[in-house]
Amino acid sequence: MRREKPPQVLAATPASLGYTFPAEWEKHAATWFSWPRPEGISFPGKYHAVLENLARIFRQIAPRERLCLNVPNGNYERIVKQRLTRHGCPLRNVRFFHVKTNESWCRDHGPAFVVKKSRGKRSLAIVDWAFNAWGGKYPPYDDDDAVPTHIAQHLGLPLFYPNIVMEGGAVDFNGKGTVLTTTDCLLNKNRNPDLGKSQIERYLKDYYGQKKVCWLSGSIAGDDTDGHVDDLTRFISPRKIVVAVEEDPKDENYPVLRDVRKQLHRLRDQDGRPFEIIEIPMPGVVQHAGQRLPATYVNFYFVNGALLVPTYGNRNNDRTAMEILRSHLPKHKVIGIDCVELIWGLGAIHCLSQQQPADG
């Protein structure tokens, strides 16, 4: 691949220059993924099964928007093309980038694209948050930490460096100025030990271009991220929030999610208005090798015209969750994708993906 020019690093904050992080359901130019390596730690004993899961996801995205895949080198690119072809994924809308990664969780190590609207046109920039593998849990992570800068270089986009740790799965956006997050993750001392709540809020507003920060507390069983919000509750419109609920009082997620539901009732958006809360079930206990896994339907992902929802083999709960989401998203095709193998990596569709908004 040709050598790219170093990206332009902007000293001001995105908010001061008019950039903001758009809602996930706004039009995409592409979705980014980092291809997992067999020597990685995310999918022990299930690497090849996970590749089939990935191909299912890619087959739904490629007809709707471009797929951008980070692979280490040209040899990997050749191998991945062969695997995708074998699994029936068309390559005509897939673009490969030679960007090394340690693991495949692009939501957390990938580029955070912010958008500026000026004179009827949209321009993009990338925020390169620091990444430390969820509080230093899984070294090495130096290649993952460098991903956004490499992508900015490939795309010729300007860069912002906040110089604090932040993961994409820790935040969710309503597209009107409100960001939703958790104290469990962002105030955890294994991320930014010298920053308090008000300082973190300032970074969220300055570098994501937001007006209001809504805080929750809680973390589902099996979540190794210290409480990512994309396992608990998500926006599906500026005023609607979907929250996972557990009906079984004996399940360890029951008290946690009941408390999250109560917290949501107290939250207000950027204009001081309450949200409409939509409950969807949890899939029940999903385990592998005796380990409880963080299976949840709210780890869904918006693509152009569709919503991709992870499913886990619980027919009743899978169907109920999909029906509820369809009833609130009539303009989207709601598609279930089996993630029973994928969740062994402790993440699902949203954790793997990162959207690139449309520009121009």
BELCOR-V590248 format. One record per residue. N is the residue number from 1. RES is the residue in three letters. SS is DSSP state (helix for helix, strand for strand, loop for the rest). PSI is psi in degrees with one decimal (999 if undefined). OMEGA is omega as a letter, one per 20 degrees, with the letter a starting at -180 (none if undefined). Layout:
# BELCOR-V590248
n = (N;N)
res = (RES;RES)
ss = (SS;SS)
psi = (PSI;PSI)
omega = (OMEGA;OMEGA)
This chain:
# BELCOR-V590248
n = (1;2;3;4;5;6;7;8;9;10;11;12;13;14;15;16;17;18;19;20;21;22;23;24;25;26;27;28;29;30;31;32;33;34;35;36;37;38;39;40;41;42;43;44;45;46;47;48;49;50;51;52;53;54;55;56;57;58;59;60;61;62;63;64;65;66;67;68;69;70;71;72;73;74;75;76;77;78;79;80;81;82;83;84;85;86;87;88;89;90;91;92;93;94;95;96;97;98;99;100;101;102;103;104;105;106;107;108;109;110;111;112;113;114;115;116;117;118;119;120;121;122;123;124;125;126;127;128;129;130;131;132;133;134;135;136;137;138;139;140;141;142;143;144;145;146;147;148;149;150;151;152;153;154;155;156;157;158;159;160;161;162;163;164;165;166;167;168;169;170;171;172;173;174;175;176;177;178;179;180;181;182;183;184;185;186;187;188;189;190;191;192;193;194;195;196;197;198;199;200;201;202;203;204;205;206;207;208;209;210;211;212;213;214;215;216;217;218;219;220;221;222;223;224;225;226;227;228;229;230;231;232;233;234;235;236;237;238;239;240;241;242;243;244;245;246;247;248;249;250;251;252;253;254;255;256;257;258;259;260;261;262;263;264;265;266;267;268;269;270;271;272;273;274;275;276;277;278;279;280;281;282;283;284;285;286;287;288;289;290;291;292;293;294;295;296;297;298;299;300;301;302;303;304;305;306;307;308;309;310;311;312;313;314;315;316;317;318;319;320;321;322;323;324;325;326;327;328;329;330;331;332;333;334;335;336;337;338;339;340;341;342;343;344;345;346;347;348;349;350;351;352;353;354;355;356;357;358;359;360)
res = (MET;ARG;ARG;GLU;LYS;PRO;PRO;GLN;VAL;LEU;ALA;ALA;THR;PRO;ALA;SER;LEU;GLY;TYR;THR;PHE;PRO;ALA;GLU;TRP;GLU;LYS;HIS;ALA;ALA;THR;TRP;PHE;SER;TRP;PRO;ARG;PRO;GLU;GLY;ILE;SER;PHE;PRO;GLY;LYS;TYR;HIS;ALA;VAL;LEU;GLU;ASN;LEU;ALA;ARG;ILE;PHE;ARG;GLN;ILE;ALA;PRO;ARG;GLU;ARG;LEU;CYS;LEU;ASN;VAL;PRO;ASN;GLY;ASN;TYR;GLU;ARG;ILE;VAL;LYS;GLN;ARG;LEU;THR;ARG;HIS;GLY;CYS;PRO;LEU;ARG;ASN;VAL;ARG;PHE;PHE;HIS;VAL;LYS;THR;ASN;GLU;SER;TRP;CYS;ARG;ASP;HIS;GLY;PRO;ALA;PHE;VAL;VAL;LYS;LYS;SER;ARG;GLY;LYS;ARG;SER;LEU;ALA;ILE;VAL;ASP;TRP;ALA;PHE;ASN;ALA;TRP;GLY;GLY;LYS;TYR;PRO;PRO;TYR;ASP;ASP;ASP;ASP;ALA;VAL;PRO;THR;HIS;ILE;ALA;GLN;HIS;LEU;GLY;LEU;PRO;LEU;PHE;TYR;PRO;ASN;ILE;VAL;MET;GLU;GLY;GLY;ALA;VAL;ASP;PHE;ASN;GLY;LYS;GLY;THR;VAL;LEU;THR;THR;THR;ASP;CYS;LEU;LEU;ASN;LYS;ASN;ARG;ASN;PRO;ASP;LEU;GLY;LYS;SER;GLN;ILE;GLU;ARG;TYR;LEU;LYS;ASP;TYR;TYR;GLY;GLN;LYS;LYS;VAL;CYS;TRP;LEU;SER;GLY;SER;ILE;ALA;GLY;ASP;ASP;THR;ASP;GLY;HIS;VAL;ASP;ASP;LEU;THR;ARG;PHE;ILE;SER;PRO;ARG;LYS;ILE;VAL;VAL;ALA;VAL;GLU;GLU;ASP;PRO;LYS;ASP;GLU;ASN;TYR;PRO;VAL;LEU;ARG;ASP;VAL;ARG;LYS;GLN;LEU;HIS;ARG;LEU;ARG;ASP;GLN;ASP;GLY;ARG;PRO;PHE;GLU;ILE;ILE;GLU;ILE;PRO;MET;PRO;GLY;VAL;VAL;GLN;HIS;ALA;GLY;GLN;ARG;LEU;PRO;ALA;THR;TYR;VAL;ASN;PHE;TYR;PHE;VAL;ASN;GLY;ALA;LEU;LEU;VAL;PRO;THR;TYR;GLY;ASN;ARG;ASN;ASN;ASP;ARG;THR;ALA;MET;GLU;ILE;LEU;ARG;SER;HIS;LEU;PRO;LYS;HIS;LYS;VAL;ILE;GLY;ILE;ASP;CYS;VAL;GLU;LEU;ILE;TRP;GLY;LEU;GLY;ALA;ILE;HIS;CYS;LEU;SER;GLN;GLN;GLN;PRO;ALA;ASP;GLY)
ss = (loop;loop;loop;loop;loop;loop;loop;loop;strand;loop;loop;loop;loop;loop;helix;helix;helix;loop;strand;strand;loop;loop;loop;loop;loop;loop;loop;strand;strand;strand;strand;strand;strand;strand;loop;loop;loop;loop;loop;loop;loop;loop;loop;loop;loop;loop;helix;helix;helix;helix;helix;helix;helix;helix;helix;helix;helix;helix;helix;helix;helix;helix;loop;loop;loop;strand;strand;strand;strand;strand;strand;loop;loop;helix;helix;helix;helix;helix;helix;helix;helix;helix;helix;helix;helix;helix;loop;loop;loop;loop;loop;loop;loop;strand;strand;strand;strand;strand;loop;loop;loop;loop;loop;loop;loop;helix;helix;helix;helix;loop;loop;strand;strand;strand;strand;strand;strand;strand;loop;loop;strand;strand;strand;strand;strand;strand;strand;loop;loop;strand;loop;loop;helix;helix;helix;helix;loop;loop;loop;loop;loop;helix;helix;helix;helix;loop;helix;helix;helix;helix;helix;helix;helix;helix;helix;loop;loop;strand;strand;strand;loop;loop;loop;loop;strand;loop;loop;helix;helix;helix;strand;strand;strand;loop;loop;loop;loop;strand;strand;strand;strand;strand;helix;helix;helix;helix;loop;loop;loop;loop;loop;loop;loop;loop;loop;loop;helix;helix;helix;helix;helix;helix;helix;helix;helix;helix;helix;helix;loop;loop;loop;strand;strand;strand;strand;strand;loop;loop;loop;loop;loop;loop;loop;loop;loop;loop;loop;loop;helix;helix;helix;loop;strand;strand;strand;loop;loop;loop;loop;strand;strand;strand;strand;strand;strand;loop;loop;loop;loop;loop;loop;loop;helix;helix;helix;helix;helix;helix;helix;helix;helix;helix;helix;helix;helix;helix;loop;strand;loop;loop;loop;loop;loop;strand;loop;strand;strand;strand;strand;strand;strand;loop;loop;loop;loop;loop;strand;strand;loop;loop;strand;strand;loop;loop;loop;loop;loop;loop;loop;loop;strand;strand;strand;loop;loop;strand;strand;strand;strand;strand;strand;loop;loop;loop;helix;helix;helix;helix;helix;helix;helix;helix;helix;helix;helix;helix;helix;helix;loop;loop;loop;loop;strand;strand;strand;strand;strand;strand;loop;loop;loop;helix;helix;helix;helix;loop;loop;loop;helix;helix;helix;helix;loop;strand;strand;strand;strand;loop;loop;loop)
psi = (149.4;150.7;130.0;156.3;149.0;140.8;155.3;124.0;123.0;130.9;-28.9;170.5;154.2;-42.6;-40.4;-21.2;3.3;11.1;151.4;160.3;117.8;164.0;151.1;-27.4;-5.6;159.5;135.2;149.6;-32.7;167.0;135.7;140.5;154.8;118.7;130.1;146.0;143.6;-27.2;-0.3;169.0;-3.2;-32.3;58.8;124.2;-4.0;17.0;-50.1;-34.4;-36.0;-34.3;-35.9;-41.2;-45.3;-42.8;-37.2;-42.4;-46.4;-36.5;-27.5;-29.2;-44.4;-37.6;-13.8;-27.4;167.0;144.1;126.5;120.3;125.0;122.8;154.5;-34.1;-177.2;-33.0;-43.0;-41.1;-44.0;-44.3;-43.7;-40.3;-42.0;-43.3;-43.0;-40.4;-41.5;-34.1;11.2;23.4;118.7;142.0;-4.8;-22.2;25.3;130.3;134.2;142.2;132.7;85.8;118.3;141.8;157.5;-44.1;-173.9;8.6;78.7;-25.2;-35.1;-35.3;-8.0;180.0;137.9;103.7;126.3;154.1;139.9;130.7;127.5;124.3;42.2;1.1;153.1;132.7;151.9;154.2;168.7;133.0;122.3;87.6;151.7;149.1;129.0;31.3;53.5;52.5;27.6;18.3;-31.6;69.6;157.4;158.2;17.5;-37.9;-43.1;-42.2;-26.7;-4.5;-50.6;-38.5;-40.9;-40.5;-40.0;-37.4;-43.9;-39.0;-10.3;36.0;148.0;157.5;146.6;139.9;100.3;-27.3;32.8;159.9;133.5;139.7;142.4;-30.5;-7.9;-7.3;150.7;151.2;143.1;-0.9;-0.7;4.9;5.4;133.4;137.3;133.2;-176.0;147.1;-31.4;-38.8;-59.8;-22.7;7.8;135.1;-9.9;0.4;-76.5;78.6;-20.8;2.1;135.6;-177.4;-45.8;-34.2;-41.2;-41.6;-40.2;-42.3;-41.9;-40.6;-42.3;-38.6;-17.6;-4.8;41.2;161.0;-31.2;136.7;123.9;122.2;137.3;167.5;145.4;155.7;131.5;161.0;136.0;-7.7;115.8;9.0;2.1;35.4;47.7;137.1;-24.9;4.8;-11.1;-53.6;145.7;151.9;141.5;-4.0;172.6;-28.5;-7.4;131.6;128.7;132.8;139.5;138.3;145.7;124.0;-19.2;111.4;-19.6;-11.7;139.5;-19.0;-13.3;-54.5;-34.3;-49.4;-29.8;-39.6;-39.2;-41.5;-41.3;-39.1;-40.0;-34.5;-27.2;-12.2;153.9;150.8;-170.6;-18.5;11.7;14.6;146.5;162.0;156.1;121.9;125.7;121.3;135.4;152.3;163.7;160.1;1.2;-173.5;125.1;122.2;159.1;131.7;37.0;4.5;129.4;130.5;150.4;59.5;127.3;144.1;-19.1;-0.6;38.1;169.7;128.3;133.3;175.8;111.6;4.0;162.2;122.9;120.5;127.0;138.6;160.5;18.8;4.2;97.9;-48.6;-49.6;-38.6;-48.9;-43.0;-45.9;-43.7;-41.8;-41.1;-45.8;-40.3;-38.5;-26.1;-7.5;64.2;-20.4;-2.7;145.9;115.9;117.6;124.1;137.3;122.8;119.8;25.3;-40.8;-42.2;-36.5;-12.5;-24.5;3.0;26.5;164.9;-145.8;-47.1;-38.1;-30.0;-19.3;156.3;125.8;144.4;112.2;155.4;145.7;-167.0;999)
omega = (a;r;a;r;r;a;r;r;a;a;r;r;r;a;a;r;r;r;r;r;a;r;a;a;r;a;r;r;a;r;a;r;r;a;a;r;r;r;r;a;a;a;a;r;a;a;a;r;a;r;r;r;a;a;r;r;a;a;r;a;a;r;a;r;a;r;r;a;r;r;a;a;a;r;r;r;r;a;a;r;r;a;a;r;r;a;r;r;a;a;a;a;r;r;a;r;r;a;a;r;r;a;a;a;a;r;a;a;a;a;r;a;r;a;r;r;a;r;r;a;r;r;a;r;a;r;r;r;r;a;a;r;r;r;r;a;a;r;i;a;a;r;r;a;a;a;a;r;r;a;r;r;r;a;a;a;r;a;r;r;r;a;r;a;r;r;a;r;a;a;r;a;r;r;a;r;a;r;a;a;a;r;a;a;a;r;r;a;r;r;a;a;a;a;r;a;a;r;r;r;a;r;r;r;a;a;r;r;a;r;a;r;r;a;r;r;r;a;a;r;r;a;a;a;a;r;r;a;a;r;a;a;a;r;r;r;a;a;a;r;r;r;r;r;r;a;a;a;a;r;a;r;a;a;a;a;r;r;r;r;r;r;a;a;a;a;r;a;a;r;r;a;r;r;r;a;a;a;r;a;r;a;a;a;r;a;r;a;r;a;r;a;a;a;a;r;a;r;r;a;r;r;a;r;a;r;a;a;r;r;a;r;r;a;a;a;r;a;a;a;a;a;r;a;r;a;a;a;a;a;r;r;a;a;r;r;a;a;a;r;a;a;r;r;r;r;a;a;a;a;a;a;r;a;r;a;r;r;r;none)
